[in-house]
């Protein structure tokens, strides 16, 4: 879709939408905090129920023989999961079935080394009644990733990727990163795709060398498939872990994010236009839903009307 829409574009769009002054009481950081709130509410409520894979990811957790409780992924949206599978040492998988945790406790004998079939939730942990006594097993948890916090471009905690030195070295645009948040030894960073919907390509990659000049060395991170800054192509970004310069949404939801953020900005000043802006944000969200669903465009839609012809479902059975 051409160059990516980043947080600078978002700030400009919000100020234009709400007629906010460029130099006003609400700073860029304040507006981005408002946008984070919109991502966590209006946008997440749109993505979560049936977007069929958007924001969906998985994490493999190594099973320790004798240990039946495992912490949920820290970046799971609302600390909820979509499903849980077991991964055997040979790579084959099978799904687990969720049950009430009390049923889980009553079903398995304590200390029994048996391949699990069920799971339950206790506080922020996935509980298995038992696990295999063999090593090499893993718990694969599927979840919707919570959107990263939005940050401005050009700061000390983000940088676009210009080129790659080798499979582990990433060259950044900043003239010097020594002392910056993303350049210190041991710092964790995320690699953000510059293409819609701006997915996180790598979580918590570790910097194992202090930034020198414009080179940042990441710990055993494969850069294959990543995109550097080239003409008419938005670059991937290195950002401090948990942050992003690209709002992680499909283009159809951009107006809803802009207007939702504009409403928050107007509401903070008790502007009478806040209520109308919220209505516009909801209308933009509804329009986006009509574009985003269904994910598979081959699905037909019923045509409702008075004639028998209109009652037919085109592309399907009568």
Wavefront OBJ file of the C-alpha trace (Angstrom):
o trace
v 0.000 0.000 0.000
v 3.011 2.278 -0.356
v 4.712 3.964 2.570
v 3.516 2.927 6.014
v 1.402 5.131 8.266
v 3.428 5.893 11.391
v 2.800 7.843 14.583
v 3.864 11.122 12.965
v 1.092 10.615 10.398
v -1.325 9.791 13.215
v -0.512 12.969 15.133
v -0.992 15.086 12.008
v -4.307 13.390 11.205
v -5.616 13.796 14.761
v -4.737 17.497 14.878
v -6.393 18.041 11.494
v -9.505 16.071 12.493
v -10.029 17.944 15.777
v -8.626 21.314 14.612
v -5.995 21.172 17.359
v -3.138 23.686 17.302
v 0.273 22.297 16.469
v 1.709 23.930 19.582
v -0.991 23.504 22.188
v -1.531 22.199 25.685
v -1.702 18.607 24.451
v 1.744 17.355 23.496
v 2.562 14.583 21.054
v 3.145 12.243 24.014
v -0.313 13.084 25.402
v -2.036 12.417 22.087
v -0.205 9.117 21.691
v -1.387 8.079 25.169
v -4.934 8.813 24.042
v -4.311 6.716 20.919
v -3.046 3.841 23.103
v -6.341 3.948 24.994
v -8.284 3.792 21.718
v -6.185 0.827 20.578
v -6.892 -0.956 23.861
v -10.661 -0.364 23.674
v -12.401 0.585 20.419
v -9.850 -1.025 18.099
v -9.244 -4.137 20.221
v -12.996 -4.657 20.547
v -13.143 -4.640 16.739
v -10.194 -6.971 16.193
v -10.979 -9.511 18.902
v -14.380 -10.996 17.948
v -13.808 -12.757 14.673
v -11.059 -11.035 12.765
v -9.924 -14.590 12.009
v -6.208 -14.323 12.573
v -5.381 -10.623 12.866
v -3.101 -10.148 15.882
v -3.142 -13.932 16.396
v 0.208 -15.416 17.358
v 1.566 -18.260 19.460
v 4.258 -18.935 22.029
v 5.949 -22.264 22.733
v 6.667 -22.817 26.428
v 9.096 -25.605 27.321
v 7.501 -28.273 29.491
v 9.489 -29.198 32.588
v 8.764 -32.776 33.750
v 6.870 -32.589 37.019
v 5.746 -28.965 36.496
v 2.070 -28.506 35.593
v 1.602 -24.715 35.945
v 2.812 -22.245 33.286
v 2.467 -18.465 33.150
v 0.336 -16.982 30.382
v 2.169 -14.957 27.692
v 2.772 -11.463 29.045
v 1.588 -9.825 25.812
v -1.714 -11.698 25.522
v -4.604 -9.263 25.007
v -6.662 -9.185 28.236
v -4.603 -12.213 29.358
v -6.889 -14.423 27.269
v -5.945 -17.288 24.959
v -7.499 -18.696 21.779
v -6.323 -22.270 22.272
v -3.664 -24.543 23.717
v -1.784 -27.419 22.070
v 0.902 -29.852 23.081
v 4.036 -30.155 20.959
v 5.746 -33.544 21.126
v 9.534 -33.995 20.858
v 9.155 -35.066 17.192
v 7.251 -31.859 16.341
v 3.784 -33.376 16.067
v 0.970 -31.591 17.904
v -2.432 -32.256 19.377
v -4.975 -29.845 20.909
v -5.932 -29.741 24.565
v -9.498 -29.278 25.815
v -10.329 -26.612 28.410
v -12.140 -27.790 31.535
v -12.980 -26.337 34.928
v -9.766 -26.252 37.004
v -11.489 -28.111 39.846
v -12.407 -30.916 37.449
v -8.803 -30.892 36.270
v -7.490 -31.299 39.814
v -9.940 -34.112 40.558
v -9.178 -36.052 37.379
v -5.432 -36.596 37.547
v -3.506 -38.350 40.284
v -0.838 -36.079 41.820
v 2.592 -36.768 40.375
v 1.344 -39.017 37.566
v 3.559 -38.700 34.476
v 0.878 -38.886 31.773
v 0.545 -36.925 28.541
v -2.039 -34.191 29.229
v -5.365 -33.911 27.425
v -7.073 -31.115 29.368
v -6.117 -27.729 30.730
v -7.625 -25.026 32.924
v -6.849 -21.517 34.148
v -5.781 -20.579 37.671
v -5.127 -16.841 38.069
v -2.636 -15.940 35.293
v -1.447 -19.492 34.639
v -2.336 -22.381 32.365
v -2.745 -25.468 34.527
v -2.169 -28.984 33.221
v -3.344 -31.955 35.246
v -0.106 -33.750 34.503
v 2.795 -33.708 32.059
v 4.928 -36.347 30.418
v 8.000 -37.478 32.282
v 10.057 -37.174 29.084
v 11.918 -34.024 28.077
v 11.406 -32.218 24.771
v 7.689 -31.445 25.152
v 6.289 -27.910 24.769
v 3.047 -26.082 25.462
v 1.916 -23.997 22.466
v -0.376 -21.167 23.513
v -2.327 -19.242 20.851
v -3.382 -15.714 21.769
v -4.122 -12.253 20.406
v -1.121 -10.027 21.023
v -1.819 -6.829 22.890
v -0.920 -3.810 20.728
v 2.480 -2.278 21.440
v 2.619 1.173 23.003
v 2.831 3.944 20.409
v 5.955 6.127 20.390
v 7.051 9.021 18.192
v 9.533 8.436 15.402
v 13.028 9.894 15.609
v 13.563 9.436 19.347
v 16.260 7.520 21.189
v 14.094 4.414 21.590
v 13.434 3.642 17.915
v 15.181 3.682 14.557
v 14.347 2.634 11.024
v 16.469 -0.108 9.499
v 18.638 1.012 6.601
v 20.492 -2.211 5.805
v 21.700 -5.493 7.251
v 25.336 -6.368 7.839
v 24.749 -10.098 8.239
v 22.273 -12.492 9.818
v 22.772 -10.918 13.246
v 23.763 -7.277 12.676
v 21.267 -4.524 11.959
v 22.410 -1.091 10.750
v 20.335 1.837 11.999
v 19.798 5.372 10.769
v 20.670 7.181 13.993
v 24.199 8.641 13.891
v 24.960 7.340 17.392
v 23.058 5.041 19.703
v 25.440 4.790 22.639
v 23.384 5.412 25.777
v 20.069 5.286 23.928
v 17.345 2.967 25.167
v 17.682 0.606 22.219
v 21.463 0.637 22.083
v 22.589 -0.486 25.516
v 24.067 -3.921 26.056
v 21.389 -6.373 27.171
v 18.500 -4.101 26.139
v 15.511 -5.816 24.577
v 13.967 -4.576 21.351
v 11.109 -5.448 19.013
v 11.422 -5.533 15.230
v 8.327 -3.930 13.665
v 7.230 -4.553 10.081
v 6.787 -1.443 7.955
v 3.969 -3.049 5.986
v 0.282 -3.209 6.871
v -0.813 -4.377 9.401
v 2.614 -3.601 10.945
v 3.176 -6.862 12.772
v 5.893 -7.498 15.330
v 8.488 -9.583 13.491
v 10.521 -10.360 16.601
v 9.728 -9.968 20.277
v 12.366 -9.122 22.880
v 15.453 -9.514 20.687
v 18.492 -8.959 22.914
v 21.250 -6.443 22.163
v 24.512 -8.199 22.977
v 26.805 -5.357 21.905
v 26.648 -1.660 22.703
v 25.719 0.458 19.719
v 28.772 1.798 17.939
v 28.097 4.484 15.379
v 25.099 3.137 13.492
v 25.434 -0.613 14.080
v 23.350 -2.542 16.584
v 24.133 -6.224 17.120
v 21.200 -8.418 18.098
v 21.549 -11.794 19.734
v 21.019 -14.590 17.154
v 18.225 -12.853 15.306
v 17.509 -13.886 11.728
v 16.979 -10.824 9.518
v 15.779 -12.802 6.494
v 12.530 -11.416 5.160
v 13.011 -8.022 6.763
v 12.848 -4.846 4.688
v 15.291 -1.946 4.789
v 14.507 1.621 3.784
v 14.202 1.753 0.009
v 12.401 4.104 -2.333
v 8.591 3.922 -2.031
v 8.782 1.220 0.638
v 8.343 1.828 4.362
v 11.241 0.449 6.424
v 11.020 -2.009 9.257
v 11.832 -0.466 12.645
v 13.821 -1.423 15.696
v 11.947 -0.197 18.778
v 12.315 -0.612 22.509
v 10.517 -3.802 23.539
v 6.769 -3.324 23.797
v 6.680 -0.183 21.642
v 6.064 0.661 17.989
v 6.069 3.634 15.621
v 3.411 2.019 13.417
v -0.155 1.694 14.767
v -0.711 -2.085 14.376
v -3.971 -1.939 12.452
v -5.230 -2.607 8.935
v -5.772 0.535 6.840
v -9.558 0.235 7.132
v -9.369 0.996 10.876
v -7.210 4.109 10.490
v -10.173 6.586 10.481
v -11.570 4.977 13.650
v -8.215 5.327 15.426
v -7.794 8.927 14.294
v -11.324 9.979 15.297
v -11.245 8.031 18.551
v -8.014 9.783 19.505
v -9.444 13.146 18.430
v -12.484 12.519 20.665
v -10.230 11.843 23.658
v -8.282 15.029 22.962
v -11.472 17.088 22.708
v -12.960 15.436 25.789
v -9.879 16.295 27.836
v -10.629 19.985 27.256
v -14.408 19.575 27.784
v -14.990 20.553 24.183
v -18.648 20.346 23.078
v -17.464 18.606 19.915
v -16.276 15.503 21.782
v -19.620 13.669 21.671
v -20.042 14.231 17.945
v -16.467 13.052 17.346
v -17.141 9.842 19.266
v -20.136 9.237 17.016
v -17.908 9.706 13.981
v -15.350 7.311 15.454
v -18.029 4.652 15.963
v -19.309 5.140 12.410
v -15.758 4.734 11.097
v -15.388 1.569 13.168
v -18.655 0.148 11.799
v -17.581 0.940 8.245
v -14.275 -0.831 8.866
v -16.078 -3.940 10.104
v -18.009 -4.108 6.850
v -14.724 -3.998 4.949
v -12.830 -6.428 7.176
v -15.503 -9.132 7.341
v -15.462 -11.700 6.033
v -11.713 -12.303 5.843
v -12.306 -14.674 2.927
v -13.860 -12.644 0.094
v -15.225 -15.799 -1.533
v -17.930 -16.035 1.095
v -21.294 -14.992 -0.205
v -23.765 -12.669 1.412
v -27.561 -13.126 1.374
v -29.531 -10.601 -0.679
v -32.742 -9.833 1.207
v -35.832 -8.551 -0.563
v -39.404 -9.286 -1.501
v -38.815 -11.351 -4.631
v -37.679 -14.951 -4.719
v -34.689 -13.842 -6.807
v -33.536 -11.471 -4.074
v -33.943 -14.107 -1.409
v -31.420 -16.296 -3.193
v -27.906 -16.500 -1.726
v -25.639 -15.804 -4.670
v -22.752 -18.225 -5.025
v -24.382 -20.810 -2.770
v -27.396 -23.078 -2.499
v -30.957 -21.847 -2.477
l 1 2 3 4 5 6 7 8 9 10 11 12 13 14 15 16 17 18 19 20 21 22 23 24 25 26 27 28 29 30 31 32 33 34 35 36 37 38 39 40 41 42 43 44 45 46 47 48 49 50 51 52 53 54 55 56 57 58 59 60 61 62 63 64 65 66 67 68 69 70 71 72 73 74 75 76 77 78 79 80 81 82 83 84 85 86 87 88 89 90 91 92 93 94 95 96 97 98 99 100 101 102 103 104 105 106 107 108 109 110 111 112 113 114 115 116 117 118 119 120 121 122 123 124 125 126 127 128 129 130 131 132 133 134 135 136 137 138 139 140 141 142 143 144 145 146 147 148 149 150 151 152 153 154 155 156 157 158 159 160 161 162 163 164 165 166 167 168 169 170 171 172 173 174 175 176 177 178 179 180 181 182 183 184 185 186 187 188 189 190 191 192 193 194 195 196 197 198 199 200 201 202 203 204 205 206 207 208 209 210 211 212 213 214 215 216 217 218 219 220 221 222 223 224 225 226 227 228 229 230 231 232 233 234 235 236 237 238 239 240 241 242 243 244 245 246 247 248 249 250 251 252 253 254 255 256 257 258 259 260 261 262 263 264 265 266 267 268 269 270 271 272 273 274 275 276 277 278 279 280 281 282 283 284 285 286 287 288 289 290 291 292 293 294 295 296 297 298 299 300 301 302 303 304 305 306 307 308 309 310 311 312 313 314 315 316 317 318
